[in-house]
Amino acid sequence: MGSKNRSPWSWVPTLYFAQGIPYVIVMTVSVIMYKRLGISNADIALYTSWLYLPWVIKPLWSPVVDLLKTKRWWIIMMQMLVGAGLAGVAFTIPVPDFFQYTLAFFWLLAFSSATHDIAADGFYMLALDEHKQAYFIGIRSTFYRVAMITGQGLLIILAGFFETYTGLDPVEFNVHARPDLPAQIEIPEFEKSVESDEMAFVLTNDEIHISTQKASPETIDSIKQWAVNQNLKNGFVIPEAKKKTKAETGWFATHVSGPLKEKLRGAFGRDEVVEASLRPGNIGLVGVRLTRSPEDDEEVALNTGIRRGDESIKLIEGERIVVDKSNWQKTAWIVIQLDPKLEEHSSAWYEGRSGNIPLAWTITFFILAGLFFVFFVYHRFILPRPDSDKAVTQGEGENMFTEFFATFKSFFVKENIGPALAFLLLFRLGESQIVKLASPFMLDAREIGGLGLTTGDVGLIYGTIGILALTLGGILGGLVASKQGLKYWIWPMAFAMNIPNVVFVYLSYATPQSMWLISGSVALEQFGYGFGFTAYMLYMIYFAAGSHKTAHYAICTGLMALGMMIPGMISGWIQEIVGYQNFFIWVVICTIPGFIIIKFLKIDPTFGIKKKNVDQ
C-alpha cells in the first residue's frame, strides 16, 4: 500500500498519543517529580505554571510552520527534539543544580510539544478528507486522552516502582482501631540501640492499637503538636512558607478582590463547622530511626502511605521524612489519627518506602526518551505524504514577515468571526472550572463538603471507569458526526457536554458513600464530555479551513487554551467563597452562554458528511 493511501488507523492513534504525552509530562509529571525531589510548593507552582505559556502563545509562530517545510517534516523533527528534551531531563536530574537544568529542558519540551501540536493538527486536516476528519475526530481525541491517563497514571506508577526497588527495604506497620481500649495515648520508645552496619529504617512498633474512645481534645492536640514540633526542630520536615504574597497584600487585593470576596461570601458563602476540629479522633504514634549515617551530602527520604484498609484511619504527620548526616540518630514521628465517627473495630496497613528518588526518575525519563525515539522512527516511515502537504508559496514581492501578518489578518476577517470567537472562548466556560475542582471535591473531607475519597479511589474512577466512558463518548461522537454532519449534531452534543454537570450538583448535596453511584455519575459526565467535545473539535477544523488551515487551527487552539485558562484560574477562588454546592450550581449557570452562541454560528450542513463522489 502506498504512503498516500495508507490507512489512518496506522498513524492517527500513535500521532495523537505522541502529541499528548509531552504535554502531560510538562504540566503534571514535572510537578510530581519536583515534589518528590524536595522542591518547595511555592517554587513548583511558580515555575511549572510558566511552562503552560508555549501552548497559549503557539498561534504566534504557527504561520512559521505553515510557511516553512512540510507538516510531516515538522512532526518528525519535533518528536526528535522531544526525545532529546526527555533525555536531557534524565541526564540532569542527578546533578547538584538539577532544578535549573531540568527546567531548561522542560522549556525545550514545552516549545517542541506545542510546535508538534500545530504540525500534527495541520497534517490531520491535509491527510484526511472531510468525511474521514469527522470519522476519526473521536479516535484522535480518545488517544490524546489515553496519553493523559498514561502520564498521570502509568508513568507515576512506573516511577513509584523504581523508587521502591532502587533504595532501602520498605517498612510496614498495622494500625488497629479498637473500641475495647481505654482512651489513652502513649509515646513509644526504642527498646535498644538500632545502629547497624547496614542502612535501614526501623520503627518503634509495627502494631499500633488506638482506642475509638476519645481522649480530651486538649490532650490530642498537645501530643500531636509535640510530634510536629519534634519533626520540625530536628529537620525531618521542612515547613512551607506561609507569608502573604504581594498579590494578596497589594492594591488590587485591598480595593477590589478583597471587598468582592467578602460580599460574595456574605451573599453565597456557607458557614461550615468541621466536626473533627471540635471532637478530634484519637491518635497513635510511630517512631522512625535510620540505622546508619548517610554520606555528607546524602539525604534519605521515607515516604509513608496507606496501602490497604480503612481510609478512616489517616496519616496526619510524617508522610515524608528526610534524614541526613545531622539528624540520623534522632527519632522522627509519624502520627495516625482516627476519624471521630469511627466507633467499631477496623484496621489499616501502612508502608514506608525509601527508594533512590533521583535514580528512579532518571530511569523513568530515559524510558520516555526511548519511547519518543520509537515514535520518531515509526512516523518517519509510516506517515503518509499527501500532495497538499507543502510549504505555502510566496508571491513576488512578498516575504516571510508580510505573509506572517497576512496569515493572522486572514483569520480575523473570516466570515462569522464574532460568533466564532465567542464560541471558542465560552463554549467550555462551565467545564473549564469543573475540571479544576472535580478531583479536590472528591478528595476533600465530608465535613467540609467533599466526598472523602482516597487518591486511589479517584484514580480508579477517572483512570478506568472515566476513561472507558470518555472513549466510548468520543468514538460515538465521531461516528454520528460523519453520518449526518456537524450542523445536525451540534445541539445534541452541546447538551451532552453541559447537562451532565448537574451530577456534581447532586453529588455535592447528597454526598453519597456508594462507589457505584459516584462512579456512575462520573461515567455519565465523562461520556457526555467525550461525545460533546467532538462538536468543539469539528468546529475548529471547519472554521480553520482555507489556504492557511494549519495556522488558523493553531489560533483556534490558542483561543481554546485561553478560554480554559482564565476561568480555571479563578475557579478555586470562587469555590472557597461559596462552597461546593453553590459552586457546582454556578458551573451549570456558566454553560448557558455556550447554548446561546450556537444559534449565531453559520455551519455548512454538509460539513463532515461522507461525499457520494469521494473514491474510497
JOJO-V584025 format. One record per residue. N is the residue number from 1. SS is DSSP state (H for helix, E for strand, - for the rest). PSI is psi in radians with two decimals (NA if undefined). NEAR is the number of other ideal C-beta (glycine too) atoms within 12 Angstrom. Layout:
n = <N | N>
ss = <SS | SS>
psi = <PSI | PSI>
near = <NEAR | NEAR>
This chain:
n = <1 | 2 | 3 | 4 | 5 | 6 | 7 | 8 | 9 | 10 | 11 | 12 | 13 | 14 | 15 | 16 | 17 | 18 | 19 | 20 | 21 | 22 | 23 | 24 | 25 | 26 | 27 | 28 | 29 | 30 | 31 | 32 | 33 | 34 | 35 | 36 | 37 | 38 | 39 | 40 | 41 | 42 | 43 | 44 | 45 | 46 | 47 | 48 | 49 | 50 | 51 | 52 | 53 | 54 | 55 | 56 | 57 | 58 | 59 | 60 | 61 | 62 | 63 | 64 | 65 | 66 | 67 | 68 | 69 | 70 | 71 | 72 | 73 | 74 | 75 | 76 | 77 | 78 | 79 | 80 | 81 | 82 | 83 | 84 | 85 | 86 | 87 | 88 | 89 | 90 | 91 | 92 | 93 | 94 | 95 | 96 | 97 | 98 | 99 | 100 | 101 | 102 | 103 | 104 | 105 | 106 | 107 | 108 | 109 | 110 | 111 | 112 | 113 | 114 | 115 | 116 | 117 | 118 | 119 | 120 | 121 | 122 | 123 | 124 | 125 | 126 | 127 | 128 | 129 | 130 | 131 | 132 | 133 | 134 | 135 | 136 | 137 | 138 | 139 | 140 | 141 | 142 | 143 | 144 | 145 | 146 | 147 | 148 | 149 | 150 | 151 | 152 | 153 | 154 | 155 | 156 | 157 | 158 | 159 | 160 | 161 | 162 | 163 | 164 | 165 | 166 | 167 | 168 | 169 | 170 | 171 | 172 | 173 | 174 | 175 | 176 | 177 | 178 | 179 | 180 | 181 | 182 | 183 | 184 | 185 | 186 | 187 | 188 | 189 | 190 | 191 | 192 | 193 | 194 | 195 | 196 | 197 | 198 | 199 | 200 | 201 | 202 | 203 | 204 | 205 | 206 | 207 | 208 | 209 | 210 | 211 | 212 | 213 | 214 | 215 | 216 | 217 | 218 | 219 | 220 | 221 | 222 | 223 | 224 | 225 | 226 | 227 | 228 | 229 | 230 | 231 | 232 | 233 | 234 | 235 | 236 | 237 | 238 | 239 | 240 | 241 | 242 | 243 | 244 | 245 | 246 | 247 | 248 | 249 | 250 | 251 | 252 | 253 | 254 | 255 | 256 | 257 | 258 | 259 | 260 | 261 | 262 | 263 | 264 | 265 | 266 | 267 | 268 | 269 | 270 | 271 | 272 | 273 | 274 | 275 | 276 | 277 | 278 | 279 | 280 | 281 | 282 | 283 | 284 | 285 | 286 | 287 | 288 | 289 | 290 | 291 | 292 | 293 | 294 | 295 | 296 | 297 | 298 | 299 | 300 | 301 | 302 | 303 | 304 | 305 | 306 | 307 | 308 | 309 | 310 | 311 | 312 | 313 | 314 | 315 | 316 | 317 | 318 | 319 | 320 | 321 | 322 | 323 | 324 | 325 | 326 | 327 | 328 | 329 | 330 | 331 | 332 | 333 | 334 | 335 | 336 | 337 | 338 | 339 | 340 | 341 | 342 | 343 | 344 | 345 | 346 | 347 | 348 | 349 | 350 | 351 | 352 | 353 | 354 | 355 | 356 | 357 | 358 | 359 | 360 | 361 | 362 | 363 | 364 | 365 | 366 | 367 | 368 | 369 | 370 | 371 | 372 | 373 | 374 | 375 | 376 | 377 | 378 | 379 | 380 | 381 | 382 | 383 | 384 | 385 | 386 | 387 | 388 | 389 | 390 | 391 | 392 | 393 | 394 | 395 | 396 | 397 | 398 | 399 | 400 | 401 | 402 | 403 | 404 | 405 | 406 | 407 | 408 | 409 | 410 | 411 | 412 | 413 | 414 | 415 | 416 | 417 | 418 | 419 | 420 | 421 | 422 | 423 | 424 | 425 | 426 | 427 | 428 | 429 | 430 | 431 | 432 | 433 | 434 | 435 | 436 | 437 | 438 | 439 | 440 | 441 | 442 | 443 | 444 | 445 | 446 | 447 | 448 | 449 | 450 | 451 | 452 | 453 | 454 | 455 | 456 | 457 | 458 | 459 | 460 | 461 | 462 | 463 | 464 | 465 | 466 | 467 | 468 | 469 | 470 | 471 | 472 | 473 | 474 | 475 | 476 | 477 | 478 | 479 | 480 | 481 | 482 | 483 | 484 | 485 | 486 | 487 | 488 | 489 | 490 | 491 | 492 | 493 | 494 | 495 | 496 | 497 | 498 | 499 | 500 | 501 | 502 | 503 | 504 | 505 | 506 | 507 | 508 | 509 | 510 | 511 | 512 | 513 | 514 | 515 | 516 | 517 | 518 | 519 | 520 | 521 | 522 | 523 | 524 | 525 | 526 | 527 | 528 | 529 | 530 | 531 | 532 | 533 | 534 | 535 | 536 | 537 | 538 | 539 | 540 | 541 | 542 | 543 | 544 | 545 | 546 | 547 | 548 | 549 | 550 | 551 | 552 | 553 | 554 | 555 | 556 | 557 | 558 | 559 | 560 | 561 | 562 | 563 | 564 | 565 | 566 | 567 | 568 | 569 | 570 | 571 | 572 | 573 | 574 | 575 | 576 | 577 | 578 | 579 | 580 | 581 | 582 | 583 | 584 | 585 | 586 | 587 | 588 | 589 | 590 | 591 | 592 | 593 | 594 | 595 | 596 | 597 | 598 | 599 | 600 | 601 | 602 | 603 | 604 | 605 | 606 | 607 | 608 | 609 | 610 | 611 | 612 | 613 | 614 | 615 | 616>
ss = <- | - | H | H | H | - | - | H | H | H | - | H | H | H | H | H | H | H | H | H | H | H | H | H | H | H | H | H | H | H | H | H | H | H | H | H | - | - | - | - | H | H | H | H | H | H | H | H | H | H | - | - | H | H | H | H | - | - | H | H | H | H | H | H | H | H | H | - | - | - | H | H | H | H | H | H | H | H | H | H | H | H | H | H | H | H | H | H | H | H | H | H | - | - | - | - | - | H | H | H | H | H | H | H | H | H | H | H | H | H | H | H | H | H | H | H | H | H | H | H | H | H | H | H | H | H | H | - | - | H | H | H | H | H | H | H | H | H | H | H | H | H | H | H | H | H | H | H | H | H | H | H | H | H | H | H | H | H | H | H | H | H | H | H | H | - | - | E | E | E | E | E | E | E | E | E | E | E | - | - | - | - | - | - | - | - | - | - | - | - | - | - | - | - | - | - | - | - | - | - | E | E | E | - | - | - | E | E | E | E | E | - | - | - | - | - | H | H | H | H | H | H | H | H | H | H | H | H | H | H | H | H | H | - | - | - | - | - | - | - | - | - | - | - | - | H | H | H | H | - | H | H | H | H | H | H | H | H | H | H | H | H | H | H | H | H | H | H | - | - | - | - | - | - | H | H | H | H | - | - | - | - | E | E | E | E | E | E | E | E | - | - | - | - | - | - | - | - | - | E | E | E | E | E | E | E | E | E | E | - | - | - | E | E | E | E | E | - | - | E | E | E | E | - | - | - | - | - | - | - | - | E | E | E | E | E | E | E | - | - | - | - | - | - | - | E | E | E | E | E | E | E | E | E | - | - | H | H | H | H | H | H | H | H | H | H | H | H | H | H | H | H | H | H | H | H | H | H | H | H | H | H | - | - | - | - | - | - | - | - | - | - | - | - | - | - | - | - | - | H | H | H | H | H | H | H | H | H | H | H | H | H | - | - | - | - | H | H | H | H | H | H | H | H | H | H | - | - | H | H | H | H | H | H | H | H | H | H | H | H | H | H | H | - | - | H | H | H | - | - | - | - | - | - | H | H | H | H | H | H | H | H | H | H | H | H | H | H | H | H | H | H | H | H | H | H | H | H | H | H | H | H | H | H | - | H | H | H | H | H | H | H | H | H | H | H | H | H | H | H | H | H | H | H | H | H | H | H | H | H | - | - | - | - | H | H | H | H | H | H | H | H | H | H | H | H | H | H | H | H | H | H | H | H | H | H | H | H | H | H | H | H | H | H | - | - | - | - | H | H | H | H | H | H | H | H | H | H | H | H | H | H | H | H | H | H | H | H | H | H | H | H | H | H | H | H | H | H | H | H | H | H | H | H | H | H | H | H | H | H | - | H | H | H | H | H | H | H | - | - | - | - | - | - | - | - | - | - | - | - | - | - | - | - | - | ->
psi = <2.24 | 2.78 | -0.52 | -0.51 | 0.23 | 2.43 | 2.37 | -0.41 | -0.39 | -0.25 | -0.43 | -0.86 | -0.79 | -0.60 | -0.77 | -0.38 | -0.75 | -0.47 | -0.63 | -0.56 | -0.91 | -0.55 | -0.84 | -0.50 | -0.80 | -0.74 | -0.52 | -0.92 | -0.66 | -0.67 | -0.82 | -0.72 | -0.83 | -0.64 | -0.73 | -0.44 | 0.11 | 0.24 | 2.52 | 2.70 | -0.67 | -0.80 | -0.70 | -0.87 | -0.75 | -0.94 | -0.62 | -0.43 | -0.62 | -0.41 | -0.26 | -0.32 | -0.77 | -0.58 | -0.50 | -0.69 | 0.16 | -0.45 | -0.39 | -0.53 | 0.15 | -0.60 | -0.52 | -0.73 | -0.59 | -0.61 | -0.48 | 2.31 | -3.06 | 2.81 | -0.61 | -0.75 | -0.78 | -0.72 | -0.88 | -0.76 | -0.70 | -0.61 | -0.60 | -0.73 | -0.65 | -0.77 | -0.70 | -0.69 | -0.73 | -0.74 | -0.68 | -0.72 | -0.79 | -0.74 | -0.54 | -0.16 | -0.74 | -0.18 | 2.78 | -0.80 | 0.84 | -0.57 | -0.84 | -0.76 | -0.76 | -0.62 | -0.69 | -0.74 | -0.54 | -0.60 | -0.73 | -0.76 | -0.78 | -0.85 | -0.68 | -0.73 | -0.74 | -0.69 | -0.68 | -0.70 | -0.78 | -0.88 | -0.72 | -0.76 | -0.67 | -0.72 | -0.69 | -0.74 | -0.47 | -0.64 | -0.32 | 2.51 | 3.04 | -0.75 | -0.78 | -0.54 | -0.77 | -0.69 | -0.73 | 0.04 | -0.66 | -0.63 | -0.81 | -0.71 | -0.66 | -0.80 | -0.47 | -0.73 | -0.63 | -0.68 | -0.67 | -0.82 | -0.67 | -0.78 | -0.76 | -0.32 | -1.24 | -0.70 | -0.68 | -0.71 | -0.73 | -0.80 | -0.70 | -0.64 | -0.78 | -0.61 | -0.70 | -0.68 | 0.22 | 0.21 | -2.59 | 2.86 | 2.47 | 2.70 | 2.59 | 2.57 | 2.61 | 2.46 | 2.26 | 2.17 | 2.18 | 2.09 | -0.21 | -0.01 | 2.64 | 2.73 | 1.38 | 2.70 | 2.22 | 2.54 | 1.92 | 2.82 | 2.73 | 2.34 | -0.46 | 3.06 | 2.46 | 0.07 | 2.49 | 2.77 | -0.44 | 2.22 | 2.29 | 2.73 | 2.43 | 2.72 | 2.70 | -0.56 | 2.52 | 0.06 | 2.11 | 2.24 | 2.09 | 2.27 | 2.41 | -0.23 | 2.33 | 2.26 | 3.05 | 2.52 | -0.61 | -0.71 | -0.82 | -0.84 | -0.67 | -0.74 | -0.72 | -0.77 | -0.60 | -0.79 | -0.72 | -0.79 | -0.66 | -0.76 | -0.68 | -0.80 | -0.71 | 0.03 | 0.30 | -0.46 | 2.36 | 2.12 | 2.52 | 2.47 | 2.35 | 0.48 | 2.56 | 2.44 | 2.94 | -0.64 | -0.49 | -0.28 | 0.03 | -3.03 | -0.77 | -0.76 | -0.65 | -0.72 | -0.32 | -1.25 | -0.62 | -0.98 | -0.68 | -0.72 | -0.74 | -0.68 | -0.75 | -0.70 | -0.68 | -0.61 | -0.68 | -0.16 | 2.82 | 2.23 | 1.90 | 2.35 | 2.17 | 1.93 | -0.65 | -0.50 | -0.40 | -0.71 | 1.35 | 2.60 | 2.79 | 2.79 | 2.79 | 2.67 | 2.57 | 2.21 | 2.53 | 2.37 | 2.75 | 2.45 | -0.28 | 2.63 | 2.33 | 2.95 | 3.02 | -0.81 | 0.26 | 2.42 | 2.38 | 2.06 | 2.44 | 2.08 | 2.05 | 2.44 | 2.88 | 2.41 | -0.60 | 2.82 | -2.86 | 2.12 | -0.13 | -0.18 | 1.78 | 2.54 | 2.09 | -0.17 | 2.44 | 0.39 | -0.66 | 2.10 | 2.26 | 2.17 | 2.38 | -2.94 | -0.46 | -0.38 | 0.17 | -0.36 | 0.02 | 2.89 | 2.21 | 2.74 | 2.35 | 2.28 | 2.23 | 2.34 | 2.45 | 2.58 | 2.34 | -0.33 | -0.13 | 2.10 | 0.05 | 2.99 | 2.37 | 2.94 | 2.83 | 2.60 | 2.18 | 2.60 | 2.40 | 2.26 | 2.51 | 0.87 | 3.04 | 1.65 | -0.83 | -0.73 | -0.71 | -0.80 | -0.52 | -0.81 | -0.77 | -0.77 | -0.51 | -0.68 | -0.74 | -0.69 | -0.72 | -0.66 | -0.72 | -0.41 | -0.69 | -0.77 | -0.75 | -0.85 | -0.77 | -0.87 | -0.41 | -0.59 | -0.44 | -0.59 | 2.35 | 2.98 | 1.33 | 2.54 | -0.52 | -0.15 | 1.59 | 2.80 | 2.50 | 2.14 | 2.61 | 2.45 | 3.06 | 2.42 | -0.04 | 2.62 | 3.10 | -0.63 | -0.75 | -0.67 | -0.63 | -0.91 | -0.53 | -0.61 | -0.78 | -0.75 | -0.69 | -0.46 | -0.80 | 0.00 | 0.18 | 2.67 | 2.46 | 0.47 | -0.64 | -1.01 | -0.58 | -0.78 | -0.75 | -0.70 | -0.81 | -0.59 | -0.52 | -0.24 | -0.56 | 0.45 | -0.72 | -0.81 | -0.63 | -0.43 | -0.70 | -0.52 | -0.46 | -0.50 | -0.11 | -0.85 | -0.81 | -0.65 | -0.75 | -0.52 | -0.49 | 2.63 | 2.67 | -0.50 | -0.40 | 0.35 | -0.02 | -3.00 | -0.16 | 0.51 | 2.83 | 2.90 | -0.72 | -0.68 | -0.80 | -0.71 | -0.71 | -0.78 | -0.85 | -0.53 | -0.32 | -1.18 | -0.79 | -0.79 | -0.57 | -0.81 | -0.72 | -0.76 | -0.83 | -0.74 | -0.74 | -0.76 | -0.78 | -0.69 | -0.77 | -0.69 | -0.84 | -0.60 | -0.56 | -0.25 | -0.70 | 0.02 | 2.85 | -0.76 | -0.66 | -0.67 | -0.09 | -0.64 | -0.87 | -0.64 | -0.62 | -0.75 | -0.73 | -0.58 | -0.59 | -0.69 | -0.68 | -0.21 | -0.34 | -0.43 | -0.51 | -0.51 | -0.81 | -0.83 | -0.64 | -0.52 | -0.73 | -0.46 | 1.03 | 2.71 | -0.26 | 2.10 | -0.56 | -0.74 | -0.75 | -0.79 | -0.72 | -0.67 | -0.78 | -0.68 | -0.72 | -0.78 | -0.73 | -0.64 | -0.79 | -0.68 | -0.83 | -0.73 | -0.79 | -0.57 | -0.36 | -0.70 | -0.71 | -0.81 | -0.76 | -0.64 | -0.66 | -0.74 | -0.76 | -0.81 | -0.47 | -0.15 | 2.48 | -2.92 | -0.38 | 0.78 | -0.58 | -0.87 | -0.70 | -0.65 | -0.66 | -0.65 | -0.71 | -0.78 | -0.55 | -0.71 | -0.64 | -0.77 | -0.69 | -0.70 | -0.43 | -0.61 | -0.87 | -0.88 | -0.61 | -0.59 | -0.57 | -0.06 | -0.72 | -0.66 | -0.77 | -0.79 | -0.70 | -0.52 | -0.83 | -0.17 | 2.91 | -0.72 | -0.92 | -0.52 | -0.76 | -0.53 | -0.74 | -0.71 | -0.76 | -0.71 | -0.64 | -0.22 | -0.27 | -0.78 | -0.60 | -0.66 | -0.69 | -0.72 | -0.60 | -0.60 | -0.44 | -0.01 | 2.47 | 2.01 | 2.30 | 2.14 | -0.37 | -0.08 | 2.22 | -0.28 | 2.45 | 2.20 | 2.40 | -0.51 | 0.14 | 2.22 | 1.94 | NA>
near = <10 | 10 | 20 | 17 | 15 | 20 | 20 | 30 | 18 | 20 | 36 | 36 | 31 | 33 | 41 | 36 | 34 | 47 | 44 | 36 | 45 | 51 | 38 | 33 | 47 | 42 | 33 | 30 | 39 | 45 | 28 | 31 | 39 | 33 | 27 | 30 | 34 | 25 | 27 | 18 | 19 | 19 | 22 | 27 | 20 | 19 | 26 | 31 | 22 | 21 | 36 | 31 | 23 | 34 | 36 | 27 | 24 | 40 | 38 | 24 | 29 | 40 | 36 | 27 | 41 | 45 | 32 | 26 | 23 | 28 | 43 | 37 | 25 | 37 | 46 | 35 | 24 | 40 | 41 | 28 | 32 | 44 | 38 | 25 | 39 | 43 | 27 | 29 | 44 | 34 | 22 | 28 | 36 | 22 | 19 | 11 | 12 | 28 | 27 | 17 | 21 | 39 | 31 | 22 | 36 | 42 | 28 | 31 | 43 | 38 | 29 | 40 | 40 | 40 | 43 | 47 | 46 | 45 | 44 | 46 | 46 | 49 | 42 | 45 | 40 | 36 | 37 | 36 | 26 | 29 | 30 | 31 | 40 | 40 | 34 | 40 | 48 | 40 | 37 | 45 | 43 | 38 | 34 | 39 | 39 | 32 | 36 | 33 | 33 | 29 | 37 | 32 | 29 | 25 | 34 | 31 | 22 | 26 | 41 | 29 | 20 | 27 | 34 | 26 | 19 | 22 | 30 | 30 | 20 | 26 | 36 | 26 | 37 | 28 | 42 | 31 | 37 | 26 | 20 | 15 | 22 | 16 | 24 | 20 | 34 | 23 | 23 | 26 | 17 | 21 | 12 | 11 | 12 | 25 | 17 | 17 | 8 | 13 | 25 | 25 | 43 | 34 | 36 | 27 | 27 | 24 | 19 | 36 | 31 | 43 | 27 | 32 | 24 | 32 | 29 | 16 | 22 | 14 | 20 | 35 | 25 | 18 | 31 | 31 | 22 | 21 | 37 | 25 | 18 | 28 | 34 | 22 | 19 | 27 | 20 | 37 | 29 | 20 | 16 | 15 | 13 | 10 | 11 | 12 | 14 | 11 | 17 | 16 | 14 | 14 | 12 | 16 | 19 | 17 | 12 | 14 | 21 | 21 | 14 | 20 | 24 | 16 | 15 | 24 | 22 | 14 | 13 | 23 | 22 | 21 | 12 | 22 | 12 | 17 | 18 | 29 | 17 | 14 | 24 | 33 | 40 | 45 | 45 | 45 | 38 | 41 | 35 | 48 | 37 | 38 | 27 | 23 | 21 | 24 | 13 | 9 | 10 | 22 | 28 | 37 | 36 | 41 | 35 | 35 | 31 | 30 | 25 | 17 | 26 | 27 | 33 | 31 | 37 | 36 | 35 | 31 | 31 | 41 | 28 | 29 | 43 | 33 | 38 | 25 | 19 | 19 | 26 | 33 | 20 | 24 | 31 | 44 | 40 | 46 | 43 | 44 | 37 | 44 | 31 | 28 | 22 | 32 | 19 | 17 | 22 | 26 | 28 | 33 | 27 | 38 | 28 | 39 | 34 | 36 | 30 | 27 | 38 | 35 | 23 | 36 | 41 | 32 | 28 | 37 | 42 | 26 | 27 | 41 | 32 | 18 | 31 | 39 | 24 | 22 | 38 | 29 | 19 | 22 | 41 | 20 | 18 | 28 | 36 | 31 | 26 | 26 | 13 | 22 | 31 | 21 | 23 | 33 | 13 | 19 | 10 | 7 | 7 | 16 | 13 | 19 | 14 | 17 | 26 | 26 | 19 | 24 | 37 | 25 | 18 | 25 | 35 | 22 | 16 | 26 | 18 | 21 | 23 | 17 | 25 | 33 | 27 | 24 | 37 | 38 | 27 | 33 | 41 | 40 | 37 | 43 | 39 | 36 | 37 | 45 | 29 | 25 | 36 | 40 | 27 | 27 | 39 | 36 | 25 | 28 | 30 | 28 | 22 | 26 | 34 | 31 | 37 | 29 | 31 | 29 | 23 | 23 | 27 | 30 | 24 | 22 | 36 | 33 | 30 | 22 | 28 | 39 | 34 | 25 | 33 | 40 | 32 | 26 | 36 | 43 | 29 | 31 | 44 | 40 | 25 | 30 | 44 | 33 | 18 | 22 | 30 | 42 | 25 | 23 | 37 | 40 | 22 | 25 | 42 | 38 | 21 | 33 | 41 | 40 | 29 | 37 | 42 | 24 | 33 | 44 | 28 | 25 | 38 | 37 | 18 | 20 | 27 | 22 | 17 | 15 | 24 | 13 | 19 | 34 | 29 | 22 | 35 | 42 | 29 | 30 | 41 | 41 | 34 | 38 | 42 | 40 | 41 | 44 | 40 | 45 | 48 | 46 | 44 | 47 | 46 | 39 | 40 | 39 | 36 | 39 | 29 | 23 | 22 | 36 | 37 | 49 | 40 | 40 | 43 | 43 | 41 | 43 | 36 | 36 | 36 | 37 | 31 | 28 | 33 | 32 | 26 | 20 | 31 | 29 | 19 | 24 | 32 | 21 | 25 | 33 | 36 | 24 | 26 | 32 | 27 | 41 | 27 | 27 | 39 | 36 | 26 | 32 | 41 | 29 | 22 | 30 | 37 | 20 | 25 | 40 | 30 | 19 | 30 | 33 | 16 | 19 | 33 | 23 | 31 | 22 | 15 | 18 | 32 | 42 | 28 | 23 | 17 | 9 | 8 | 14 | 9 | 12>
